[in-house]
Amino acid sequence: MFDRVYLDWNATTPLRPEAKAAMAAAWELSGNPSSVHSEGRKARRLVEDARGAVAAAVGARAQDVVFVSGGTEANALALTPQLRRGATGPVARLVVSAIEHASVLAGGRFPQDAISTINVTRGGVVDLQHLGAVLADGPPALVSAMLANNETGAIQPVAEIAEIVHAAGGLLHVDAIQALGKIPFDLASTRADVVTLSAHKIGGPKGAGALVLAEGVEGFEALLRGGGQELGRRAGTENVVGIAGFGAAVKAAIAALKTDAARVRELRDHLEHGLRQTPELVVFSDEVKRLPNTVLFTAPGMKAETAVIAFDLAGVAVSSGSACSSGKVQPSHVLEAMGYRSELTQGAVRLSLGWSTTATDVDLTLKAWRKLADTLVKRERRNTA
């Protein structure tokens, strides 16, 4: 019996030791962070320390970080009509790229008839010409473009997107959930007006996330109303344990980013080289800049659900590049937006690595893949005989 290999880091990550220790300490606190007594102040100090860590990670002011329950809430909160910044806006419509996460494609609080979609290229990056054309035809818009795609790993040209958006009088929301801790970025480099983050993608706990506003963004409306927590931007007692874990995780992730990214990229490239020994294998978005840890691939005759099960039985945890609904694997909306035909979109498998991935993990994964690939070849021969 051997230890299992975990290559589904884009779905969620193991808890970092630093986050686990911070959370254990937070569990010992009895105070409500809104209380003014000593116990409350201790809890408040943990929340504010974490707020400072998240702010520092993306080059923001601490007072512009809003803690929420995770990435989905952060995205829903970001998509607020009437947002404005300085002389721009207020925004009256939403423009999203076709490869966004489902929580962005849902549109937040914008009505469906006020939402437009931007095309992407074959490589999976935003079509800047189409973006410019859509923005030229209508009132100021809030544009949502993720920094790095969760399926393909393709990195979007968000600074160029921001230039087009701001020239048209709009604002830019950047979902940076998959990018945090994997590539360097900040508010200045992305030129984003709103950024969303999630703790469990960087070794923090599930159930904690953040929305970060650039200085001067106004018109923000809370989804949850009641108490005055988070400066009135998100009611409800703060998740002190989760926030403490988030703060510790982001500190550790940023401190190790450079060394982790280089090591993981080397492992990813070795893994990808091994996969490419299979004839006609396709690696999606391989011609554009990608996250250093992500490979989305398919091969002739491969079905995603079958491949994921085969890997699992071999002791390797991977995921399908397709979205699942009611137990049925559906074609990936990301690959469909990139123009791939259905037999490829239904057969995509994603391998994503992280800071504890080893060369042995990669070798075991390739061993499992070679066994699966042999099965696919034999099946194709039978079908064509």
KOLVOTI-371174 format. One record per residue: residue in one letter; x, y, z of N, C-alpha, C in turn. Coordinates in steps of 0.001 Angstrom, whole numbers, plus 500000, padded with zeros to 6 digits. Example, Ala and Ser with C-alpha at 12.3 -4.5 7.8 and 13.67 -1.06 7.14 Angstrom:
REM KOLVOTI-371174
A513190494310507800512300495500507800513200496700507800
S512850497750507080513670498940507140512900500030507870
***
This chain:
REM KOLVOTI-371174
M500850498805500000500000500000500000500886501245500000
F500620502183499071501421503403499017500532504607499281
D501160505692499673500418506928499911499807507414498604
R498636507979498694497971508489497501498658509765497013
V498521510007495727499058511203495089497912512197494914
Y498096513411495377497048514429495252497448515452494209
L496752515440493051497017516392491974495729517129491591
D495048517635492624493827518411492399493886519704493210
W495043520343493171495281521540493977494451522729493522
N494023522765492263493180523881491818491776523786492386
A491375522585492826490064522425493462490134522882494911
T491138522382495625491392522824496989492776522339497383
T493344522951498396494698522603498822494692522032500229
P495709521234500562495860520815501957496069522036502854
L495705521894504099495860522990505049497340523161505403
R497834524383505260499225524649505623499400524536507138
P500568524073507583500816524002509032500638525348509720
E501054526428509050500922527760509637499452528124509861
A498612527755508893497182528037509019496554527187510118
K496951525936510180496415525041511210496760525547512603
A498001526009512784498420526523514089497661527797514455
A497478528676513474496750529923513731495301529654514085
M494711528671513418493316528330513694493167527695515070
A494124526842515439494079526211516767494142527271517867
A494984528280517659495076529361518644493778530159518693
A493170530378517534491926531156517481490771530426518158
W490794529096518089489727528333518747489694528592520256
E490838528957520820490922529146522274490328530481522726
L490039531371521765489494532681522124487974532603522274
S487470533223523304486033533161523567485303534432523169
G486026535492522875485383536778522644484838536972521244
N483794537801521149483252538254519870484095539446519405
P484582539446518162485459540544517740484797541912517733
S483478541964517900482806543266517975482646543753519418
S483010542903520364482897543291521771484093544148522176
V483839545076523118484893546025523492485729545551524674
H485329544457525330486112543983526461487379543268525984
S488203542858526928489505542278526601489393541058525706
E488419540183526008488253538979525185487886539336523742
G487027540326523593486637540768522258487796541402521513
R488598542173522235489737542840521590490781541842521101
K490946540742521831491887539710521387491414539087520069
A490125538813519977489582538265518734489704539284517602
R489424540541517920489526541604516906490958541730516400
R491917541551517295493317541671516889493675540592515861
L493170539372516046493434538310515074492843538657513715
V491607539160513718490943539526512463491725540628511758
E492144541636512491492833542762511864494244542401511415
D494904541496512144496207541021511691496074540287510351
A495039539470510241494794538748508990494423539722507880
R493637540727508194493253541720507199494505542422506647
G495432542734507538496664543367507106497493542456506215
A497501541158506530498264540201505723497689540071504323
V496372539989504214495730539896502900495960541176502108
A495827542316502775496049543596502104497470543698501579
A498441543309502393499842543386501986500120542473500796
A499449541326500754499681540358499674499297540903498315
V498318541817498276497854542339496986498054543850496852
G498811544430497773499115545854497668497927546760497886
A497072546410498847495877547205499133495962547811500533
R495023548681500832494894549203502190494080548206503016
A494440548049504275493742547084505124492243547384505204
Q491884548657505248490466549016505381489653548696504122
D490339548319503051489633547991501810489482546487501599
V489807545685502622489641544234502570488369543855503318
V487487543127502655486220542687503249486251541162503347
F486181540631504558486178539187504730484784538614504505
V484733537496503759483468536844503421483640535337503583
S482627534576503147482628533127503378483410532340502343
G483893532979501287484634532258500267484572532957498929
G485118532294497900485195532908496585483855533195495943
T482902532305496098481591532504495474480905533738496038
E480922533886497370480316535089497958481088536338497555
A482416536220497529483225537381497144482869537844495737
N482724536906494800482373537278493433480975537868493351
A480028537247494056478662537781494052478624539190494641
L479434539417495654479495540722496305480143541757495391
A481139541325494628481855542256493743480974542777492617
L480058541943492145479261542306490973478070543159491390
T478384544400491741477412545353492257477127546457491244
P475897546598490783475573547742489920475798549060490662
Q476109550087489937476317551436490455477686551648491094
L478587550679491004479953550922491470480571552075490688
R481409552836491338482090553931490654483429554182491341
R484297554873490642485601555210491204486050556535490603
G486143557554491428486536558865490944485557559383489909
A486078559729488727485237560289487666484567559223486826
T484873557935487067484276556864486259482943556416486822
G482156555777485958480901555169486381479848556203486696
P478781555824487410478585554476487933478287553464486824
V478650552214487072478457551193486049476982550812485977
A476539550550484766475130550223484551474931548830483979
R476021548165483612475907546821483028477145546013483388
L477066544710483131478148543781483453478617543100482175
V479936543046482002480538542351480867481501541317481438
V481309540042481085482129538957481630482780538179480500
S483959537641480751484570536766479758483849535420479786
A483888534714478660483148533462478518483727532322479342
I484911532524479942485565531440480681485543531661482186
E484712532569482649484667532870484084484076531717484893
H484337531747486184483747530797487119482231530980487135
A481517529923487475480046529968487482479513531077488384
S480212531390489465479742532427490375479811533809489753
V480646533988488726480697535249487990479696535227486843
L479629534110486144478680534001485034477240534182485515
A476980533884486792475631534078487349475247535547487390
G476233536455487389475936537877487230475747538693488485
G475889538081489661475713538856490890474344539508490945
R474312540825491164473032541531491275472643542260489996
F473329541968488900472947542555487619471816541744486991
P470808542399486427469761541652485718470348540995484467
Q469758539888484059470292539125482937470369539945481654
D469431540845481452469454541626480216470512542722480230
A471239542842481370472321543834481454473693543161481445
I473737541870481064474986541110481082475388540734479657
S476636541020479307477190540647478000478403539757478218
T478701538941477199479817538000477290480875538322476256
I482135538226476664483266538491475783483861537175475307
N484179537090474017484804535904473452486227535742473945
V486736534516473826488143534243474108488776533597472885
T490090533608472841490816533026471719490909531512471871
R491470530864470852491688529420470898492599529040472060
G493488529952472436494374529688473562493735529916474914
G492526530498474932491811530677476190492056531994476890
V492440533028476108492582534358476696491553535303476085
V491234536354476796490195537292476384490545537926475035
D489548537974474152489684538628472847489562540132473080
L490681540827473041490692542249473382489924543091472374
Q489942542697471109489183543447470098487690543336470356
H487242542134470700485817541951470991485423542727472246
L486306542726473235486046543504474451485847544974474114
G486747545538473305486636546943472939485351547251472214
A484943546334471330483712546547470564482488546522471467
V482451545597472408481304545499473322481232546732474219
L482364547199474705482363548361475591482006549644474859
A482294549678473564481976550881472785480486551009472515
D479761549932472703478339549906472371477491549850473634
G477472550951474395476636550980475580477216551837476677
P476513551900477826476944552722478964478147552101479671
P478735552815480641479874552281481383479565550917481995
A480563550030481960480354548652482402481342548257483482
L480910547319484318481816546582485179482233545348484400
V483518545191484149484029544044483405484659543067484384
S484347541777484237484906540752485108485772539818484281
A487062539744484632488004538866483941488924538229484975
M488933536898485042489774536220486012491246536346485637
L492098536394486636493526536526486369494099535234485797
A493658534098486315494116532807485810492944531844485814
N492773531129484703491633530229484587491825528971485431
N490782528567486094490863527425487000490994526090486272
E490561526008485014490659524757484272491948524658483475
T492217525640482623493376525585481737494637526169482367
G494469527041483361495603527749483933496016528967483138
A495321529254482021495690530387481166495624531695481941
I496699532476481838496779533766482520496267534856481592
Q495346535662482098494715536686481275495515537990481287
P495483538740480191496199540022480125495413541127480816
V495309541022482141494389541897482864494806543369482808
A496099543649482741496515545052482652496048545667481332
E496137544901480240495646545385478951494124545493478960
I493473544543479604492018544607479737491630545861480507
A492349546134481597492052547307482417492188548594481614
E493196548668480778493395549873479967492196550124479057
I491692549061478435490530549183477546489290549554478351
V489123548900479492487938549132480332487917550562480857
H489027551009481386489076552361481963488927553439480891
A489473553191479709489317554160478610487856554304478199
A487079553243478423485650553267478094484801553747479265
G485455554182480357484715554707481505484184553656482445
G484712552423482359484218551343483196485164550979484322
L484814549913485038485615549389486141485923547917485873
L486996547425486495487426546041486282487422545250487583
H486718544115487552486779543130488637487679541992488190
V488664541640489009489564540531488712489379539435489755
D488908538278489307488845537091490150490260536502490165
A490957536702491267492349536251491378492469535011492253
I491385534284492396491346533157493324492354532078492964
Q492485531745491669493445530714491281494871531247491202
A495049532541491100496386533120490913497124533366492217
L496390533650493289497025533999494555497949532874495021
G499187533218495319500146532245495801500834531440494718
K500432531649493449501034530901492342501830531799491410
I501359533014491216502082533996490415502047535332491159
P503075536165490973503059537474491645502093538434490959
F501355539197491748500471540240491229500068541142492373
D499555542314492038498980543205493035497985544131492338
L497358544979493108496373545889492527497009546790491469
A498232547229491724498891548138490782499180547451489455
S499676546220489498500045545531488258498825545101487457
T497744544747488128496528544342487423495675545536487028
R495855546655487732495048547861487554493569547575487831
A493321546592488682491949546199489004491316547195489973
D490003547295489888489231548114490819488674547271491959
V488436545995491672487923545048492666488622543710492425
V489090543074493504489748541768493406489086540819494397
T488938539551493993488361538550494894489354537424495127
L489348536885496364490317535887496804489618534803497622
S490286533645497753489737532554498560490850531865499320
A490595531520500582491633530967501453492026529546501089
H491065528714500705491385527289500571492148526949499302
K492399527941498443493243527719497266494724527937497583
I495033528438498772496427528747499119496866528061500412
G496120527049500841496480526360502070495776526859503296
G494778527700503110493941528149504211492704527273504325
P491804527609505239490602526794505440489520527079504401
K488665526106504190487469526335503387486518527219504189
G485758528055503489484801528900504180485303530275504546
A486423530694503945486937532048504179487417532624502854
G487092533870502613487514534545501388487545536038501626
A487857536777500573487935538231500725487624538932499416
L487013540087499556486851541034498463487741542219498797
V488529542671497815489443543780498021489082544905497062
L488850546085497615488494547245496812489713548139496622
A489899548637495414490943549636495185490532550935495875
E491509551728496224491227552989496908490340553882496038
G489273554393496633488382555299495911487172554661495289
V487041553333495376485846552672494832484662552964495742
E483566553425495155482361553782495911481139553117495277
G480007553259495945478765552686495430478583551236495797
F479448550727496669479403549327497076478172549080497953
E477466547978497704476298547614498501476473546222499077
A476180546075500355476334544782501019475265543798500565
L475646542528500506474667541470500257473944541113501554
L474722540994502632474172540662503943474106541929504780
R472910542256505249472714543490506010472224543171507408
G472628544000508326472235543800509713473133544599510611
G474143543937511170475100544632512020476094545434511193
G476989546083511887477940546960511204479294546332510942
Q479371544992510976480666544342510776481248544673509396
E482575544533509308483302544801508058482977546196507517
L482938547176508426482620548566508090481292548686507351
G480333547830507738479001547870507152478908547213505789
R479952546522505351479957545959504006479618544473503965
R479565543837505160479178542426505216478776542111506647
A477453542064506879476950541858508233477186540422508684
G477213540248510003477400538930510587478721538846511337
T478702538121512457479926537951513239481013537311512391
E482206537885512428483303537379511607483693535954512006
N484078535176510998484576533819511201486033533920511656
V486223534130512944487560534435513465488549533308513168
V488131532065513360489027530932513131489428530851511663
G488449530953510776488737530889509349489589532059508874
I489300533239509377490058534431508985491493534335509478
A491681533832510703493038533660511223493829532691510347
G493177531599509936493831530646509057494152531245507703
F493253532076507192493463532761505913494699533661506001
G494771534441507065495904535349507220497227534620507294
A497273533533508063498512532762508186498879532112506857
A497881531605506136498134530943504857498665531917503819
V498089533114503776498536534068502766499956534536503049
K500310534699504317501696535053504654502658533970504182
A502316532708504460503190531596504076503276531459502566
A502147531617501890502121531461500433502952532527499742
I502825533755500171503579534840499532505068534710499830
A505408534305501043506817534156501410507502533076500575
A506751532022500222507339530889499491507048530925497999
L506375531968497528505879531985496147506984531742495121
K508072532465495216509107532383494189509716530985494109
T510102530431495252510739529108495250509739528009494914
D508519528105495446507505527093495160507141527076493680
A506968528258493100506553528340491703507606527726490782
A508866528000491044509934527457490195510005525934490302
R509898525422491511509976523971491708508770523270491101
V507588523830491326506367523228490803506351523281489273
R506811524382488701506860524480487239507750523375486647
E508882523122487286509781522070486798509095520708486839
L508379520432487934507636519178488029506520519112486994
R505809520224486823504721520265485835505248520001484433
D506381520601484095506951520408482766507385518963482555
H507931518332483593508302516918483511507059516052483311
L506016516365484046504757515642483908504188515801482505
E504193517016482014503644517290480694504458516597479596
H505766516580479754506628515890478784506273514399478724
G506054513806479893505676512400479929504331512142479286
L503377513011479527502052512852478921502128512927477397
R502974513798476904503061514028475464503679512853474700
Q504151511845475408504635510649474710503483509868474099
T502275510166474516501080509551473937500727510265472633
P500626509553471535500309510188470245498977510934470281
E498945512102469655497739512915469481497183513488470781
L497942513395471853497488514001473109497467515520472954
V496437516152473514496261517605473419496405518224474803
V497289519208474932497383520018476153496780521378475844
F495737521729476550495018522965476275495781524183476807
S495715525281476053496337526559476413497857526463476557
D498477525490475879499928525338476015500706526408475261
E500014527180474404500712528214473642500620529593474291
V499973529690475450499860530972476152500472530831477542
K500627531958478230501137531925479601500136531203480498
R500663530283481297499805529504482187500344529537483608
L499487529167484541499946528944485900501016527862485881
P502001527942486759503092526965486730502703525574487192
N501483525410487691501109524128488298500047523351487537
T499564523851486405498337523312485802498565522686484434
V497970521492484232497927520831482924496498520342482706
L495862520819481653494559520309481237494779519610479899
F494455518334479826494778517574478625493680516581478280
T493754516054477061492892514966476631493625514156475579
A493072513001475273493658512115474267492520511453473503
P492782510960472282491725510340471474491031509208472227
G489707509254472220488909508208472840488747508313474333
M489320509327474958489267509439476416487977510094476874
K487359509515477875486200510095478541486632510555479931
A486290511763480270486795512356481504486424511539482734
E485146511127482834484729510418484035485447509083484184
T485681508406483054486403507134483086487849507334483499
A488469508385482956489871508661483269490052509034484733
V489152509859485269489262510276486672489145509059487595
I488228508151487271488067506935488074489305506047487961
A489844505922486743491037505090486545492218505642487334
F492408506943487301493470507557488093493234507315489580
D491988507457490011491659507287491425491968505868491888
L491608504889491065491885503497491418493386503220491465
A494149504000490708495610503860490728496242504670491857
G495414505342492647495920506091493795496269507533493508
V495731508082492416496035509455492026494739510262491953
A494647511333492725493459512189492731493631513296491700
V492793513290490673492779514331489650491329514765489471
S491091515708488567489709516130488337489426516236486853
S488153516249486541487715516451485175487750517933484842
G488049518249483609487971519640483163486551520050482877
S485604519141483085484200519433482833483488519759484133
A482384520463484009481552520761485174480534519650485338
C480249519286486581479295518212486847477954518791487303
S476910518211486808475562518649487181474661517436487285
S474063517247488467473147516131488701473799514794488364
G475090514666488652475776513401488442476177513127487009
K475916514062486108476265513861484713477362514846484315
V478404514317483670479493515182483237479061515936481988
Q479135517240482052478759518096480940480024518647480285
P479930519038479007481095519637478347481572520876479095
S482876521076479122483455522238479782483071523508479041
H482462524456479760482098525719479106483346526504478708
V484448526276479426485703526958479088486224526473477746
L486284525161477557486794524611476300485838524888475145
E484554524892475430483592525251474379483808526691473938
A484047527582474893484291528991474551485569529145473743
M486521528240473941487775528266473195487633527663471799
G486460527095471513486186526590470166486478525131469953
Y486645524354471018486924522924470856485637522123470693
R485708521099469874484534520260469616484208519399470831
S482988518884470869482467518245472073483248517016472501
E483789516238471556484503515030471966485776515357472731
L486324516563472522487477516978473296487054517604474620
T485986518383474607485555519041475840485064518035476872
Q484558516891476414484051515888477342485139514949477847
G486341515047477280487401514133477676488562514782478383
A488394516023478821489519516749479421489723516381480889
V490972516196481264491350515904482648492367516946483100
R492184517441484309493077518470484849493970517875485931
L495261518119485774496248517785486791496798519098487344
S496709519290488642497215520524489240498058520181490457
L499249520776490507500261520456491505500325521534492579
G501069521245493648501215522217494729502533522082495447
W502662522810496569503962522952497234504508521636497791
S503661520651498062504164519382498596504250518286497546
T503938518592496295504055517608495224505526517240495035
T505794515949494819507167515469494675507385514847493299
A508653514615492989508990513929491739508406512522491721
T508357511878492880507750510542492968506273510599492628
D505590511642493088504175511818492747503991511885491233
V504864512644490576504779512787489123505039511450488445
D506034510716488904506346509423488298505191508435488464
L504575508411489638503427507529489855502249507919488977
T502057509222488782500975509698487915501222509277486468
L502444509409486006502767509002484635502621507487484463
K502972506743485489502785505285485434501298504947485283
A500462505637486063499018505420485966498501505835484591
W499045506950484060498605507410482749498988506424481647
R500188505880481687500607504939480643499693503716480610
K499282503259481773498355502123481830497012502498481218
L496530503689481545495257504159480996495378504387479496
A496486504980479047496678505250477622496712503958476820
D497334502924477369497351501618476681495937501096476502
T495120501283477512493711500855477418492981501622476333
L493243502921476248492596503744475225493007503302473824
V494291503007473650494783502576472338494129501263471925
K494051500324472860493424499036472553491953499216472193
R491270500104472903489865500344472621489685500957471232
E490562501902470874490484502523469562490714501510468460
R491635500579468678491907499546467690490696498659467495
R490021498308468609488815497482468506487715498215467745
N487576499515468010486523500288467369486745500469465877
T488016500458465460488320500669464044488555499360463296
A488518498246464039488777496946463382487591496518462519
***
